[in-house]
């Protein structure tokens, strides 16, 4: 999503993608590959009863309450005031709501498997709770993502959204499904390093988006540095002030008349 949105927006929407942006796309691909290689395996949850017990755990309930409070704060207070000027407001709303959509998709996947296996999943209340949650979360995500795309650069929206959304999803998986319990130290380090590589790539995309840097003009960019300001000691300043008080002969003189 990160390189595709950046490259397509540069060709289709006329948005500039410089050399550092291309390096950011490459780093995003490398980081994603490292994360996939070291990704944890899902904890086996096969029935809606097991999913219900996971959702009822105190740790996840507290986590969900914090996300809901943060979401309401963003939607009703920060978005009307800072949404038009700060790219993080709308994208944080989409990312926070994404935690509920991912959990709902996981539960509905279990429900669909149970339906084809002949289980009475339609009579289970969790199925309809997950459907309502999924519809509400996806609708909210689409709404605020479109608002962000209408205001800000497309090549910036998707990378930042990817980082925020991935952070929320990883955190949700840790709390809800405890996916990192069975991971080795090597896989944990690999996952963290891959994610930090993605963040570095997105930073290159965002921080240097206005610079005109390419392979062709890279030597000129490196050479055209502003000279450092020359610091002068007090003696030189005093000499200049003293000399400035001596008016040259060819300068016109000003006569002040007091009446």
Secondary structure, DSSP 8 states (H G I E B T S, - for coil): -HHHHHHHHHHHS-----HHHHHHHHHHHHHHHHHHHT--------SHHHHHHHHTSHHHHHHHHHHHHHHHHIIIIIHHHHTTT-HHHHHHHHHHHHHHHHHHHHHHHHHHHHHHTT--GGG-HHHHHHHHHHHHHHHHHHHHHHHHHHHS-HHHHHHHHHHHHHHHHHHHHHHHT-TTTT--HHHHHHHHHHHHHHHHHHHHHHHTTTS---TTTHHHHHH----------HHHHHHHHHHHTS--TTS--------
